[in-house]
Amino acid sequence: MSADTPLARARTLLFVPGNRPERFDNALASGADAVVLDLEDSVPTAAKHAAREAIAAAWASLRARGVPLVVRINPLDSVLGHEDVHWLARLTPCASVMVPKADTAPNLAALNARFPEASLLPLIESAAGYVNLEQISGVNGVLRLVVGHIDFVADTGLQCSGDERELAPLRFAVAMYTRLRRLAPAVDGVTTAIDDEALIRADTQRALGFGFAAKLCIHPKQVPIVHAALAPSEEALEWARRVMAADAAAAGAAVQLDGRMIDVPIVQRARWTLARASG
């Protein structure tokens, strides 16, 4: 699956309930890099059918807006999930699919076989998903791995500190399998506090520290905060520009900058910093 698409580069993926079509326009106008039309947690069971119908009715007009769209279905091993998969065939062209409770590879592989053109974003939300990351990340069609830490905590019984240090092994594993499988950068989970800008920024910067490049959002207010937190500082940008200039001037030879050797990993880091600024 190509990592050079708008969805692969998206920094913010904003949820909007599928049964609230009056909110679709606001979500698309929020500045989020991608919008996730939700059929799962934000939609009551009694409203699942209405949510599907609302998304299907608006699909053509939503796509015409040019913002990448993702549909979060219900778990693949549930009745609702089976209904969602059958319904997905109505969407033309096919939707990118966020798969909750992605615990094993075979279900994902079956989804890919049915919709081979669809980008898949599995949510790692359980101990089973964690231990099966090697297989899940290798399924054809998987574009990005997504951390669903709230459900993960509920599944595992972890008691998290404020900084969520207990979840470091999960985020590290997702980062490593993202790299090993050459997937687009991983996506971190939501911050449930809508108005706590400091917390949203800190959560985003923690994700960045694990090599993630995106975050799920639950309210349009969170989008600009996440974008700002992911952007490199002007000091970091100036350093990156100087590194790239020194490397170019050296034409492949060893070079020093500020008394330090500039080698391939340093140049790669500088290139990544500049790429973040253009996000």
Phi, psi and chi 1 to 4 in degrees:
 res  aa     phi    psi   chi1   chi2   chi3   chi4
   1 MET       -  126.8 -177.1   63.1   62.9      -
   2 SER   -64.9  136.4  172.4      -      -      -
   3 ALA   -94.1    7.1      -      -      -      -
   4 ASP  -108.9   61.1 -171.2   23.8      -      -
   5 THR  -133.3  161.0   64.8      -      -      -
   6 PRO   -56.2  -37.9  -29.0   37.4      -      -
   7 LEU   -68.7  -36.3 -178.2   55.2      -      -
   8 ALA   -66.1  -29.2      -      -      -      -
   9 ARG   -95.9   -4.0  -62.6 -170.9  -62.3  -90.1
  10 ALA   -60.6  132.9      -      -      -      -
  11 ARG   -92.7  -29.2  -60.3  159.2  -63.9  169.3
  12 THR  -128.6  133.0   44.8      -      -      -
  13 LEU  -122.7  107.0  -69.1   84.0      -      -
  14 LEU   -96.1  124.3  174.3   65.2      -      -
  15 PHE   -76.2  142.3  -76.6  114.1      -      -
  16 VAL  -140.5  131.5   59.7      -      -      -
  17 PRO   -61.8  135.0  -21.0   33.4      -      -
  18 GLY   -66.3  -22.3      -      -      -      -
  19 ASN   -90.5   10.1   63.5  -37.9      -      -
  20 ARG  -122.7   66.2  -59.4  -62.2  -60.2  -88.6
  21 PRO   -59.9  -21.7   20.8  -32.9      -      -
  22 GLU   -67.8  -14.6   72.1  -83.1    8.7      -
  23 ARG   -96.0   -8.1  -63.4 -175.7 -177.8  179.1
  24 PHE   -59.1  -45.8  -68.8  173.9      -      -
  25 ASP   -63.3  -42.6 -172.9   67.9      -      -
  26 ASN   -62.7  -38.6  -74.5  -18.5      -      -
  27 ALA   -63.8  -43.3      -      -      -      -
  28 LEU   -68.3  -27.5  -70.6  166.7      -      -
  29 ALA   -91.8    2.9      -      -      -      -
  30 SER   -74.7  -17.0   67.0      -      -      -
  31 GLY    93.5   -2.5      -      -      -      -
  32 ALA   -63.3  144.7      -      -      -      -
  33 ASP   -72.6  -23.5  -67.4  -28.6      -      -
  34 ALA  -152.3  152.8      -      -      -      -
  35 VAL  -119.7  132.5  168.0      -      -      -
  36 VAL  -104.7  110.1 -177.0      -      -      -
  37 LEU   -80.9  113.0  -57.8  162.1      -      -
  38 ASP   -94.6  133.4 -167.5   23.9      -      -
  39 LEU  -112.6   -2.6  -67.8  173.3      -      -
  40 GLU  -101.7 -108.5 -163.4 -148.6    9.1      -
  41 ASP   -60.2  -34.5  -76.4  -11.3      -      -
  42 SER   -84.1   -1.0   67.6      -      -      -
  43 VAL  -114.9  119.9  179.1      -      -      -
  44 PRO   -60.5  151.6  -19.1   30.1      -      -
  45 THR   -54.4  -41.0  -60.0      -      -      -
  46 ALA   -66.9  -16.6      -      -      -      -
  47 ALA  -105.5    7.0      -      -      -      -
  48 LYS   -61.6  -46.4  -59.0  -72.1 -172.3 -176.9
  49 HIS   -62.0  -44.9  176.3   73.1      -      -
  50 ALA   -62.0  -36.4      -      -      -      -
  51 ALA   -64.9  -44.1      -      -      -      -
  52 ARG   -60.5  -45.1  -63.7 -173.9 -165.2  108.1
  53 GLU   -63.8  -38.9  -67.6  -58.1  -49.8      -
  54 ALA   -66.1  -41.9      -      -      -      -
  55 ILE   -66.0  -44.7  -66.6  170.7      -      -
  56 ALA   -62.0  -41.1      -      -      -      -
  57 ALA   -66.2  -33.3      -      -      -      -
  58 ALA   -95.5   -4.3      -      -      -      -
  59 TRP   -54.2  -49.7 -172.9 -114.2      -      -
  60 ALA   -63.0  -44.1      -      -      -      -
  61 SER   -70.2  -34.9   61.1      -      -      -
  62 LEU   -65.2  -44.8  -65.2  176.6      -      -
  63 ARG   -62.9  -32.7  -79.5 -171.7   50.6   82.2
  64 ALA   -65.9  -17.2      -      -      -      -
  65 ARG   -73.8  -18.1  -62.0  -75.1  -67.0  -86.6
  66 GLY    86.5    0.7      -      -      -      -
  67 VAL   -89.1  130.1  177.3      -      -      -
  68 PRO   -55.8  135.6  -25.6   34.8      -      -
  69 LEU  -114.6  142.2  -59.3  174.6      -      -
  70 VAL  -131.5  141.7 -179.6      -      -      -
  71 VAL  -108.9  121.8  174.8      -      -      -
  72 ARG   -90.7  115.1 -179.8  168.4   70.6  167.9
  73 ILE   -88.2 -179.5   61.2  174.4      -      -
  74 ASN   -85.4  164.9  -71.4  -82.0      -      -
  75 PRO   -52.7  139.0  -29.1   37.4      -      -
  76 LEU   -64.9  -23.2  -72.9  171.2      -      -
  77 ASP   -93.6   14.5   59.6   -2.4      -      -
  78 SER  -110.2  161.6   68.8      -      -      -
  79 VAL   -59.9  -44.0  171.9      -      -      -
  80 LEU   -61.8  -38.7  -71.9  170.1      -      -
  81 GLY   -63.9  -41.7      -      -      -      -
  82 HIS   -61.9  -40.8  -67.4  162.0      -      -
  83 GLU   -64.5  -39.8  -66.9  173.2   -7.1      -
  84 ASP   -62.5  -43.6  -71.0  -19.8      -      -
  85 VAL   -62.7  -42.7  170.6      -      -      -
  86 HIS   -61.2  -41.9  178.3   74.7      -      -
  87 TRP   -67.6  -33.6  164.4   83.5      -      -
  88 LEU   -55.2  -28.1  -78.0  170.2      -      -
  89 ALA   -63.0  -17.7      -      -      -      -
  90 ARG   -76.3  -18.8  -68.1  175.3   54.8 -173.5
  91 LEU   -87.5  120.7  -57.2 -176.5      -      -
  92 THR  -128.5  126.4  -55.2      -      -      -
  93 PRO   -66.6  170.6   26.6  -34.7      -      -
  94 CYS   -63.9  153.1   62.2      -      -      -
  95 ALA   -85.9  153.2      -      -      -      -
  96 SER   -73.6  145.3  -62.2      -      -      -
  97 VAL  -125.8  125.6 -175.4      -      -      -
  98 MET   -93.8  125.2 -176.0  173.4  -69.9      -
  99 VAL  -109.2  109.5 -177.3      -      -      -
 100 PRO   -75.5  159.8   31.5  -36.1      -      -
 101 LYS    49.6   46.5  -45.0  -62.1 -172.1  -64.0
 102 ALA   -76.1   90.4      -      -      -      -
 103 ASP   -95.4  -28.3  -67.6  -15.2      -      -
 104 THR  -139.8  159.6   63.2      -      -      -
 105 ALA   -75.8  -37.4      -      -      -      -
 106 PRO   -56.5  -41.0  -28.9   37.6      -      -
 107 ASN   -61.9  -41.3  -79.6  -14.2      -      -
 108 LEU   -65.6  -41.7  -78.8  174.3      -      -
 109 ALA   -62.1  -38.1      -      -      -      -
 110 ALA   -66.1  -38.6      -      -      -      -
 111 LEU   -64.5  -41.5 -174.4   62.4      -      -
 112 ASN   -63.8  -38.8  170.5 -106.5      -      -
 113 ALA   -63.7  -34.8      -      -      -      -
 114 ARG   -78.7  -35.7 -177.3  157.6 -175.8  178.5
 115 PHE  -128.5   73.5  -57.7  104.4      -      -
 116 PRO   -65.2  -19.4   20.7  -32.0      -      -
 117 GLU   -87.8   -7.9  -59.5  -56.8  -44.7      -
 118 ALA   -81.7  135.4      -      -      -      -
 119 SER   -78.8  133.8  -64.4      -      -      -
 120 LEU  -109.2  136.1  -55.4 -178.6      -      -
 121 LEU  -124.8   89.4  -70.1   82.5      -      -
 122 PRO   -73.6  134.7   22.1  -28.2      -      -
 123 LEU   -90.7  123.2  -88.4  158.7      -      -
 124 ILE   -91.8  104.9  -52.0  -55.7      -      -
 125 GLU  -130.4   13.0  -59.6 -174.7  -76.9      -
 126 SER  -153.5  166.3   65.9      -      -      -
 127 ALA   -60.8  -37.8      -      -      -      -
 128 ALA   -63.6  -42.2      -      -      -      -
 129 GLY   -62.4  -38.5      -      -      -      -
 130 TYR   -63.2  -48.3  172.9   73.0      -      -
 131 VAL   -74.8  -17.6  -61.0      -      -      -
 132 ASN  -102.9   17.1  -70.8  -40.7      -      -
 133 LEU   -57.9  -37.9  -98.3  170.0      -      -
 134 GLU   -59.0  -44.5 -179.1  176.5    3.4      -
 135 GLN   -75.8  -41.6  -66.9   76.5   30.4      -
 136 ILE   -61.3  -44.7  -70.1  168.7      -      -
 137 SER   -68.4  -18.1   60.8      -      -      -
 138 GLY   -94.6    1.0      -      -      -      -
 139 VAL   -70.4  135.8  171.1      -      -      -
 140 ASN   -56.7  139.3  -73.2  -22.3      -      -
 141 GLY    95.2  -17.2      -      -      -      -
 142 VAL   -70.0  122.4  170.2      -      -      -
 143 LEU   -97.8  -46.3  177.7   68.4      -      -
 144 ARG  -145.2  146.7  -50.1  179.4   75.6  163.8
 145 LEU   -91.3  144.0  -62.4  174.1      -      -
 146 VAL  -126.8  133.4 -172.9      -      -      -
 147 VAL   -89.4  124.2  167.3      -      -      -
 148 GLY  -109.9   77.2      -      -      -      -
 149 HIS   -71.6  -27.6   63.6  -72.2      -      -
 150 ILE   -66.5  -47.8  -65.2  175.0      -      -
 151 ASP   -67.8  -32.6  -77.9  -81.1      -      -
 152 PHE   -61.7  -43.8 -173.4   87.1      -      -
 153 VAL   -62.9  -42.6  166.9      -      -      -
 154 ALA   -64.0  -38.5      -      -      -      -
 155 ASP   -69.9  -39.2  178.0   70.8      -      -
 156 THR   -94.1  -16.2   58.4      -      -      -
 157 GLY    77.9   13.1      -      -      -      -
 158 LEU   -62.5  147.9  -68.2  176.8      -      -
 159 GLN  -112.3  104.6  -59.6  -65.9  -45.0      -
 160 CYS   -88.5  141.2  -77.6      -      -      -
 161 SER   -74.9  172.4  -49.9      -      -      -
 162 GLY   -59.0  -34.7      -      -      -      -
 163 ASP   -89.8    2.3   60.9    3.1      -      -
 164 GLU    58.4   34.6  -63.6 -178.5    4.6      -
 165 ARG   -60.8  -27.2   70.2 -168.9   70.3  172.0
 166 GLU   -64.7  -20.0  -65.1   82.1    2.3      -
 167 LEU   -94.7    3.6  -65.4  174.6      -      -
 168 ALA   -57.8  -41.2      -      -      -      -
 169 PRO   -60.9  -37.0  -26.0   36.6      -      -
 170 LEU   -64.1  -51.4  169.3   63.4      -      -
 171 ARG   -64.3  -38.2  -68.5 -171.6  168.1  101.8
 172 PHE   -63.7  -44.7 -176.9   79.8      -      -
 173 ALA   -62.9  -42.5      -      -      -      -
 174 VAL   -61.2  -42.1  166.0      -      -      -
 175 ALA   -63.1  -40.6      -      -      -      -
 176 MET   -69.7  -42.3  -67.9  -55.7  100.2      -
 177 TYR   -72.3  -28.3  -78.8  107.8      -      -
 178 THR   -60.2  -44.4  -69.1      -      -      -
 179 ARG   -70.2  -45.9  174.9   59.0 -178.9  162.7
 180 LEU   -61.5  -36.5  -73.0  168.9      -      -
 181 ARG   -91.4   -0.1  -62.0  -61.9 -170.4 -177.9
 182 ARG    56.8   43.1  -59.0  -64.4 -166.1  -93.0
 183 LEU   -84.8  164.5  -57.5  177.4      -      -
 184 ALA   -63.6  153.8      -      -      -      -
 185 PRO   -52.6  144.0  -27.5   35.8      -      -
 186 ALA   -67.8  160.9      -      -      -      -
 187 VAL  -116.4  128.1 -177.4      -      -      -
 188 ASP   -87.2  164.6 -153.6    3.5      -      -
 189 GLY   -76.7 -177.3      -      -      -      -
 190 VAL   -77.4  157.5  -57.5      -      -      -
 191 THR  -104.9  119.2  -62.4      -      -      -
 192 THR   -73.9  -20.7   56.2      -      -      -
 193 ALA   -77.8  117.9      -      -      -      -
 194 ILE   -80.9  -36.4  -66.0  172.1      -      -
 195 ASP  -104.2    0.8  -63.8  -49.5      -      -
 196 ASP   -90.1   87.1 -168.5  -24.0      -      -
 197 GLU   -61.3  -39.5 -178.9  171.6  -17.4      -
 198 ALA   -62.5  -41.1      -      -      -      -
 199 LEU   -69.3  -42.8  178.5   59.9      -      -
 200 ILE   -60.3  -42.7  -63.1  166.1      -      -
 201 ARG   -64.7  -44.3  179.2  175.8  -68.8  -86.5
 202 ALA   -64.4  -42.2      -      -      -      -
 203 ASP   -61.8  -40.9  -75.6   -5.2      -      -
 204 THR   -66.8  -42.2  -54.8      -      -      -
 205 GLN   -67.5  -32.9  -69.9  172.4  -23.1      -
 206 ARG   -63.7  -43.8  178.5 -174.8   57.6 -133.7
 207 ALA   -59.7  -42.5      -      -      -      -
 208 LEU   -60.8  -37.4 -171.9   61.4      -      -
 209 GLY   -63.1  -27.0      -      -      -      -
 210 PHE   -88.8    5.3  -80.5   97.5      -      -
 211 GLY    88.0    5.0      -      -      -      -
 212 PHE   -73.0  159.3  -68.9   24.2      -      -
 213 ALA  -134.1   16.7      -      -      -      -
 214 ALA  -160.1  164.9      -      -      -      -
 215 LYS  -147.9  142.6 -175.4  168.8  172.3   60.0
 216 LEU   -74.1  141.5  -60.4  176.6      -      -
 217 CYS  -125.2  148.7  -62.8      -      -      -
 218 ILE  -115.0   -1.8   56.8  172.3      -      -
 219 HIS  -151.4  142.6 -166.0  -78.6      -      -
 220 PRO   -56.1  -28.6  -27.4   35.7      -      -
 221 LYS   -58.7  -28.9  -71.6 -178.6 -178.4  179.0
 222 GLN   -76.9  -22.4  -63.1  177.6  -35.0      -
 223 VAL   -59.9  -54.5  170.6      -      -      -
 224 PRO   -64.8  -28.8   21.2  -31.9      -      -
 225 ILE   -67.6  -43.9  -58.8  169.9      -      -
 226 VAL   -64.3  -44.0  172.6      -      -      -
 227 HIS   -59.2  -43.8  -74.4  173.2      -      -
 228 ALA   -65.8  -39.5      -      -      -      -
 229 ALA   -68.6  -30.4      -      -      -      -
 230 LEU   -80.5  -19.7  -72.3  173.2      -      -
 231 ALA   -75.7  139.4      -      -      -      -
 232 PRO   -69.8  153.1   24.7  -32.6      -      -
 233 SER   -70.3  163.0   66.4      -      -      -
 234 GLU   -62.4  -34.1 -172.8   54.5   44.5      -
 235 GLU   -64.5  -43.2 -180.0 -178.5    7.7      -
 236 ALA   -65.6  -38.3      -      -      -      -
 237 LEU   -65.4  -42.0  -75.6  172.9      -      -
 238 GLU   -62.7  -41.6  178.0   58.7   24.3      -
 239 TRP   -60.6  -45.0  168.5   83.4      -      -
 240 ALA   -63.5  -40.7      -      -      -      -
 241 ARG   -63.4  -40.7  -65.6 -174.3 -170.0  107.8
 242 ARG   -67.3  -38.8  -68.2  175.1   63.7 -135.6
 243 VAL   -62.2  -47.0  168.3      -      -      -
 244 MET   -64.9  -37.2  -63.2  -54.4  -63.3      -
 245 ALA   -67.2  -42.0      -      -      -      -
 246 ALA   -65.4  -40.9      -      -      -      -
 247 ASP   -64.8  -41.5 -179.4   65.0      -      -
 248 ALA   -64.4  -41.0      -      -      -      -
 249 ALA   -67.2  -29.2      -      -      -      -
 250 ALA   -78.8  -15.5      -      -      -      -
 251 ALA    52.3   43.0      -      -      -      -
 252 GLY    94.9  -11.8      -      -      -      -
 253 ALA   -81.9  161.2      -      -      -      -
 254 ALA   -64.5  142.5      -      -      -      -
 255 VAL  -145.8  152.1   63.9      -      -      -
 256 GLN  -110.2  148.1  -70.5 -170.3   29.1      -
 257 LEU  -139.8  122.7 -179.7   66.2      -      -
 258 ASP    55.3   36.7  -60.5  -25.8      -      -
 259 GLY    79.5    8.2      -      -      -      -
 260 ARG  -122.7  145.1  -63.5 -174.6  177.8 -175.7
 261 MET   -71.4  138.7  -67.4  -61.3  -60.2      -
 262 ILE  -102.8  111.2  -59.1  -60.4      -      -
 263 ASP  -118.5 -176.2   56.0    9.5      -      -
 264 VAL   -58.0  -45.8  171.2      -      -      -
 265 PRO   -60.8  -36.0  -24.9   35.6      -      -
 266 ILE   -67.6  -41.2  -63.0  -62.6      -      -
 267 VAL   -64.5  -40.4  173.0      -      -      -
 268 GLN   -62.5  -40.6  -71.3  176.1  -24.4      -
 269 ARG   -64.1  -41.6  178.9 -177.6  166.1 -160.5
 270 ALA   -64.2  -41.2      -      -      -      -
 271 ARG   -63.4  -41.0 -172.6  174.9  -68.9  115.3
 272 TRP   -65.5  -38.2 -175.5   59.8      -      -
 273 THR   -61.9  -44.6  -62.0      -      -      -
 274 LEU   -66.0  -35.4  -66.4  171.7      -      -
 275 ALA   -66.1  -37.4      -      -      -      -
 276 ARG   -62.5  -34.7  -75.7  169.4   49.4 -150.1
 277 ALA   -69.6  -25.7      -      -      -      -
 278 SER   -90.2    0.2   63.6      -      -      -
 279 GLY   -59.9      -      -      -      -      -
